[in-house]
Amino acid sequence: MRKNIFLAIALIWLSANARERRCFDNDWLFLLADSAAMSAVDYNDAHWRRLDVPHDWAIEGDFYASNPSGAGGGALPGGVGWYRKHFKLQTPGTNLQSYLAFDGVYMNATVYVNGQKVGFRPYGYSSFEYDITPYVHEGDNVVAVRVDNSDQPNSRWYSGCGIYRHVWLTQTAPVHVRHWGIHVATQADGKMTVTVDVDNPTKKKLSVTSTVIAPDGKVVATATGKKQSSVFVARCSVKKPKLWSCETPHIYKVRTCVKIDGQTVDEVETTTGFRSFRFDAATGFWLNGRNMKLNGVCEHHDFGCLGAALSEDALHRKLTKLKAMGVNAIRSSHNPPAPELLALCDTMGLIVMDESFDMWRRRKTQNDYARFFDEWHERDLTDLVVR
């Protein structure tokens, strides 16, 4: 009886707002080995190690000068590892879309859901999402991820191995804002343009509204998007906005609501800020009309003896110490960083140079990104920019 009541409440909630994004980090199974059978639903993984991601298996290994990763890779082991996770959908239903997102897997990640291959991503620093709706069902499901970091050396710095950033499971209604589908552009005078890309397989008439919320929590502007080609574009203006700067990193929120016949089917919140900036050949960088020096550092993504597995506490501590030293700019060396780094820099007042690759077609190590560049650079660079 209680289960039926809970399910009914959940379905009512989803009918009102059918986006549920939940952390998918807990209760993974891991084995540092390789077999094609490990992707199968009925594979016996009872003896595998249970852990939570983010996880870096390299830092758990032994240091050997003969390890092929070399000095740049910390002389730590690579290899092939598998992760498996058994899960049930909390709100199963044929009217819901399910998406599985990985913030970063190092590297050559092949994802299987219920024994079927969903996708492959070689670059270890790209964030990516798969539509797993065709592969999941009510009841028990299994996701398996093969991570191949055996072709070494492939980096000039310590990369780590495994699912080293967060994983997310999102369920939405068929009509929803696409992955990374909102772009907010602001000006220092308070003008704002919000562009929203909506997946609408029903072809029903939509209402897309964006509400701007100030740092103090007050609503300061609302605008309804007008359909332009395949997107909705809303324009509004905020009076006397508090400008974002390194000293006062004021953050605004934009709450975008998609409705059909007055009923909310999706809602997404985006953070932003108001500022102006320019580069001048003679005087350098200007922010909000003030000439300033960029005191930057090259920030690699690992945490020393903690390895590469993302730790928000360690990252916040690192950025806090860097800012106390006088740092006001971060170069993500030499790859797209974790989403959490971008969020922390926004709220802590740090300017970011979001780097893409360490190399193009010219190799710097034997098995680096140059071998993937021709096939993958456009996709990886597009995802970096859109994210």
GIZINOR-V381467 format. One record per helix or strand of 2 or more residues. SS is the DSSP state (~ for helix, > for strand). FROM is the first residue (numbers start at 1). TO is the last residue. If there is no record, write none. Layout:
BEGIN
SS_FROM_TO ; SS_FROM_TO
END
This chain:
BEGIN
~_2_16 ; >_20_23 ; >_28_31 ; ~_36_39 ; >_49_51 ; ~_58_60 ; ~_71_73 ; >_79_88 ; >_96_102 ; >_109_113 ; >_116_121 ; >_128_131 ; >_140_149 ; >_167_173 ; >_176_186 ; >_191_199 ; >_207_213 ; >_219_224 ; >_226_228 ; >_231_237 ; >_243_244 ; >_252_260 ; >_263_272 ; >_277_280 ; >_284_287 ; >_290_292 ; >_296_299 ; ~_304_306 ; ~_312_324 ; >_329_332 ; ~_339_348 ; >_351_353 ; ~_369_371 ; ~_373_386
END
